[in-house]
Every structure is written in structure tokens, then in C-alpha cells.
Amino acid sequence: MSADTPTIAGSAGMNCLAFRRAKLADPNRLSDAALTHLAGCPVCQAFARRIDANEKRLARALAVAVPDGLADRIVLRATGHKLASPYRLWALAATVLLTSGIGLAWLNRPPSEPQYDFAASAIAHVKHEPESFTKIKDAEPERFATILANFGADMRAPIGKVRYVKLCPVPEGTGWHIVFETEDGLVTLMLIPGHQPRGKNLFAEADGMSALVRAAGQGYYVIVADTRAKVESTDRMLKQRINWTALRTPSRLG
């Protein structure tokens, strides 16, 4: 059974994706349903061990004595100088999350192929988060540009109005869940760093949605929409307007 399969282990209301959301939200306190699922799911047990190890590393890193006078120096700097760009601070926070134990553990354990269905997993994630189509969240253009840059890509031309941006737990680790407007309607773009699928399970149709996977940047992206035609037209547009190989090294182009 692949990691994206909605495994049920002792609880009708808890699957792998729901467990990982709960574990990331509060690693030290899990519901009875989450614990029941954990007891019967080896994949989530491995995920939980990685999260727990990361929590310990963060605790050790934070257990550093604060130098005398540091707080005063921070106040003086904040009042005497312009504060750092909030987007730079946000990019730093995102980088810490993606390169901490969550991201690195996932990179060391890429999903197996051909069993792993990347496209179907993306459809399941979009279905699990319907609010992405109705909410406006963190949709500043600068934020999307920063995400692309950190992903190893750069934007040649606007792709449309970005409406929703969220860093989400996904079965293979963490990824960016982005919804933007096109001429044909709303489309979801997921950016998953690290693993690059090649030639297997790169298209899926399920539950009235279609998804297409492309290796790109420092990982891969998935386009999800309600029709195959919309997915394919969006794929063509993204290829024209985004340079997906901006930071790729020659060894990863094969």
C-alpha cells in the first residue's frame, strides 16, 4: 500500500493524511483516533518518528542561553532602523520548515515508483481542502514570487491572480498548495520540493478532477483542475511563463 492511500487503521475518521496534519499541528498531543491509526499504520509510525526526532533537534537548538542585553539591542535596532522586509522574514521561516527534519526526512525517503501515484495523491489533497477555492489566503504576488525562487524557478510573466497560498502536509512530506485564476477558471498548482518523478503515474482523473505531474525546479509540480483540457492549457501556459529550471544543476537534468 502506498503512502498516499487513505489507510484506515482502527478509526473510520482518521486516514494517513489526517494523521499527518494532526501530528504536524501538535506533535506531542494526539487524539485517541490518531493514536489508534498510528498503532496500525507502519507508514505513519515512520512519519511520527521523523517528526519526533525533529522536535528534539529543534529543542536542542533553542536551548541556548540568550546573551545579556540582546533584547535591548533588538529594541534599539527596531526603533532606529527600518525593519527587515516581512517577505524576507517569511521566506526564512519557510526555508527553516522545509529544510528541517520534516523536509530532510522526506527527501531521504522518496516515494517508491511505480506504486506511488503522484497525480492521484494531489487530487485527494485538493478534495480534502475545499476551502482553497473559497478563501483568499496569503495571496500577495511577492509571496508567490518568493516561493518560486526558493523552489528553483523564476517567473517570466504573470500567470494570473493568485488567491490562495498555504504550506501543507502531503503524503510525501510538505508542499505549497496554490490556487490561482486563469481564463478558464480556478486552477490548483502544488509545488513539492525534493523528489522528481519520471515517467510513472504522471496523470490521473478521479472524483471529477484531473491532475498532471511535471518534474521541475527542486522537485515537481502538479496541476489540478476540473477538466483535462483546463489542466493541459494551464500546463502550456506555465511552461511559457515560468522558467522551471532556473536553479537546476546539470546532474538533475537527465
C-alpha positions as CSV (number, residue, x, y, z in Angstrom):
1,M,0.0,0.0,0.0
2,S,1.4,3.4,-1.0
3,A,1.7,6.4,1.3
4,D,-1.0,8.3,-0.4
5,T,-3.6,5.7,0.1
6,P,-6.2,6.8,2.7
7,T,-5.4,3.9,5.0
8,I,-7.9,3.2,7.8
9,A,-6.4,1.8,10.9
10,G,-8.9,1.3,13.7
11,S,-10.8,4.6,13.1
12,A,-13.3,5.5,10.4
13,G,-12.5,9.2,10.8
14,M,-8.7,9.1,10.6
15,N,-6.5,8.4,7.5
16,C,-2.9,8.9,6.8
17,L,-3.3,12.5,5.6
18,A,-5.5,13.5,8.6
19,F,-3.0,11.8,10.9
20,R,-0.1,13.8,9.4
21,R,-2.0,17.1,9.7
22,A,-2.6,16.3,13.4
23,K,1.0,15.3,14.0
24,L,2.4,18.4,12.4
25,A,-0.2,20.7,14.2
26,D,0.7,19.4,17.7
27,P,3.4,16.7,17.7
28,N,3.1,15.9,21.4
29,R,-0.7,15.6,21.8
30,L,-2.6,13.3,19.5
31,S,-6.3,12.4,19.7
32,D,-7.5,8.9,20.5
33,A,-8.4,8.4,16.8
34,A,-4.9,9.5,15.8
35,L,-3.2,7.1,18.3
36,T,-5.4,4.3,17.1
37,H,-4.5,4.9,13.5
38,L,-0.8,5.2,14.4
39,A,-0.8,1.8,16.1
40,G,-1.9,0.1,12.9
41,C,-0.1,2.1,10.2
42,P,3.7,1.4,9.8
43,V,4.0,4.3,7.3
44,C,2.6,6.8,9.8
45,Q,4.7,5.3,12.5
46,A,7.8,6.1,10.5
47,F,6.5,9.6,9.8
48,A,5.9,10.2,13.5
49,R,9.4,9.1,14.4
50,R,10.8,11.6,12.0
51,I,8.7,14.4,13.4
52,D,9.6,13.4,17.0
53,A,13.3,13.4,16.1
54,N,12.9,16.8,14.5
55,E,11.2,18.2,17.6
56,K,14.1,17.0,19.7
57,R,16.6,18.7,17.4
58,L,14.7,22.0,17.5
59,A,14.5,21.8,21.3
60,R,18.3,21.4,21.5
61,A,18.8,24.2,19.1
62,L,16.6,26.5,21.1
63,A,18.1,25.6,24.4
64,V,20.8,28.3,24.0
65,A,21.3,31.0,26.7
66,V,20.3,34.4,25.5
67,P,23.2,36.9,25.7
68,D,22.8,39.7,28.2
69,G,21.4,42.9,26.6
70,L,20.2,41.1,23.5
71,A,16.6,42.2,24.0
72,D,17.7,45.8,24.4
73,R,19.8,45.7,21.3
74,I,16.8,44.3,19.3
75,V,14.5,47.1,20.5
76,L,17.1,49.7,19.6
77,R,17.6,48.2,16.2
78,A,13.9,48.0,15.5
79,T,13.3,51.7,16.5
80,G,16.4,53.1,14.9
81,H,16.3,51.2,11.6
82,K,13.8,50.0,9.1
83,L,12.6,46.5,9.9
84,A,13.5,43.7,7.5
85,S,11.1,43.0,4.8
86,P,8.2,40.8,6.1
87,Y,8.6,38.7,2.9
88,R,12.2,38.1,3.6
89,L,11.3,37.0,7.1
90,W,8.6,34.8,5.8
91,A,10.9,33.3,3.2
92,L,13.4,32.5,6.0
93,A,10.7,30.8,8.1
94,A,9.6,28.8,5.1
95,T,13.1,27.7,4.4
96,V,13.6,26.6,8.0
97,L,10.5,24.5,7.8
98,L,11.3,22.9,4.5
99,T,15.0,22.1,5.4
100,S,14.3,20.9,9.0
101,G,13.6,17.3,9.9
102,I,10.3,17.4,8.1
103,G,11.8,18.2,4.7
104,L,15.1,16.4,5.0
105,A,13.5,13.2,6.3
106,W,11.1,13.2,3.3
107,L,14.0,13.8,0.8
108,N,15.8,10.7,2.3
109,R,12.7,8.6,1.8
110,P,11.2,9.5,-1.7
111,P,8.0,7.7,-2.6
112,S,8.6,4.4,-4.4
113,E,7.7,4.2,-8.1
114,P,5.7,2.9,-9.9
115,Q,3.4,2.2,-6.9
116,Y,3.2,5.8,-5.8
117,D,0.5,7.7,-7.7
118,F,1.6,11.4,-7.6
119,A,-1.3,12.8,-9.6
120,A,-4.0,10.9,-7.7
121,S,-2.4,12.0,-4.4
122,A,-2.7,15.6,-5.4
123,I,-6.4,15.2,-6.4
124,A,-7.1,13.7,-2.9
125,H,-5.3,16.6,-1.2
126,V,-7.3,19.2,-3.2
127,K,-10.5,17.4,-2.4
128,H,-9.5,17.4,1.3
129,E,-9.1,21.2,1.3
130,P,-12.2,22.6,-0.4
131,E,-11.8,26.0,1.4
132,S,-8.9,26.7,-1.0
133,F,-11.4,27.6,-3.7
134,T,-13.4,30.0,-1.5
135,K,-10.9,31.7,0.8
136,I,-8.3,34.4,0.0
137,K,-5.2,33.5,1.9
138,D,-1.6,34.9,1.7
139,A,-2.1,35.8,-1.9
140,E,0.4,38.7,-2.3
141,P,2.3,38.5,-5.6
142,E,5.6,38.9,-3.8
143,R,5.0,35.8,-1.8
144,F,4.3,33.7,-4.8
145,A,7.5,35.0,-6.5
146,T,9.5,34.1,-3.4
147,I,8.1,30.6,-3.3
148,L,9.1,30.1,-6.9
149,A,12.6,31.4,-6.3
150,N,13.0,29.1,-3.3
151,F,11.7,26.2,-5.5
152,G,14.3,26.9,-8.2
153,A,12.2,28.7,-10.7
154,D,11.5,32.2,-11.9
155,M,8.5,33.9,-13.4
156,R,8.9,35.4,-16.9
157,A,5.3,36.7,-17.0
158,P,2.3,36.7,-14.6
159,I,0.3,33.5,-14.5
160,G,-2.9,35.0,-13.2
161,K,-4.3,36.3,-9.9
162,V,-3.1,34.2,-7.0
163,R,-5.9,33.7,-4.5
164,Y,-4.6,31.0,-2.0
165,V,-1.2,30.0,-0.8
166,K,-0.6,27.5,2.0
167,L,2.3,25.3,3.1
168,C,0.6,21.9,3.6
169,P,1.5,18.4,4.8
170,V,1.2,16.0,1.9
171,P,1.7,12.2,1.9
172,E,5.3,12.6,0.7
173,G,6.3,15.4,3.0
174,T,5.4,19.1,2.7
175,G,4.4,21.2,-0.3
176,W,2.9,24.5,-1.4
177,H,-0.8,24.5,-2.2
178,I,-1.6,27.4,-4.5
179,V,-4.8,28.4,-6.2
180,F,-4.9,31.0,-9.0
181,E,-7.3,32.4,-11.6
182,T,-7.0,31.5,-15.3
183,E,-9.1,32.5,-18.2
184,D,-10.9,29.1,-17.8
185,G,-11.5,29.4,-14.1
186,L,-9.7,28.4,-10.9
187,V,-6.7,26.0,-11.1
188,T,-4.6,24.5,-8.3
189,L,-0.8,24.3,-8.5
190,M,1.1,22.2,-6.0
191,L,4.9,22.6,-5.6
192,I,6.5,19.6,-4.0
193,P,10.3,20.0,-3.4
194,G,12.8,17.2,-3.4
195,H,11.7,14.2,-5.4
196,Q,11.4,14.2,-9.2
197,P,9.0,11.5,-10.6
198,R,10.0,10.2,-14.0
199,G,7.5,8.6,-16.4
200,K,5.2,6.9,-14.0
201,N,1.7,7.9,-12.7
202,L,2.0,11.4,-14.1
203,F,-1.6,11.9,-15.0
204,A,-4.8,10.9,-13.1
205,E,-8.6,11.5,-13.3
206,A,-10.7,10.9,-10.2
207,D,-13.8,12.4,-8.5
208,G,-14.4,14.8,-11.3
209,M,-10.9,16.2,-11.3
210,S,-7.8,15.8,-13.4
211,A,-4.1,16.2,-12.4
212,L,-0.8,16.4,-14.3
213,V,2.6,16.0,-12.8
214,R,5.8,17.6,-14.1
215,A,9.4,17.3,-12.8
216,A,10.6,20.9,-12.3
217,G,12.8,23.2,-10.2
218,Q,13.9,21.4,-7.0
219,G,11.1,18.8,-7.2
220,Y,7.9,18.6,-9.1
221,Y,4.7,20.5,-9.6
222,V,1.1,19.2,-10.0
223,I,-1.7,21.0,-11.9
224,V,-5.2,20.1,-10.7
225,A,-8.4,21.3,-12.3
226,D,-11.9,20.1,-13.0
227,T,-11.2,19.1,-16.7
228,R,-8.3,17.6,-18.6
229,A,-8.4,20.4,-21.1
230,K,-8.0,23.0,-18.4
231,V,-5.1,21.1,-16.9
232,E,-3.4,20.9,-20.3
233,S,-3.9,24.5,-21.2
234,T,-2.6,25.6,-17.8
235,D,0.5,23.4,-18.3
236,R,1.2,25.1,-21.6
237,M,0.8,28.5,-20.0
238,L,3.1,27.7,-17.1
239,K,5.8,26.4,-19.5
240,Q,5.7,29.7,-21.3
241,R,5.6,32.0,-18.3
242,I,7.8,30.2,-15.8
243,N,11.4,29.1,-16.1
244,W,11.3,25.9,-14.1
245,T,15.0,25.1,-14.5
246,A,16.4,28.3,-13.1
247,L,18.5,26.6,-10.3
248,R,18.7,23.1,-11.6
249,T,22.2,21.6,-11.8
250,P,23.3,19.6,-14.9
251,S,23.2,16.4,-12.9
252,R,19.5,16.7,-12.4
253,L,18.5,17.4,-15.9
254,G,18.7,13.8,-17.2
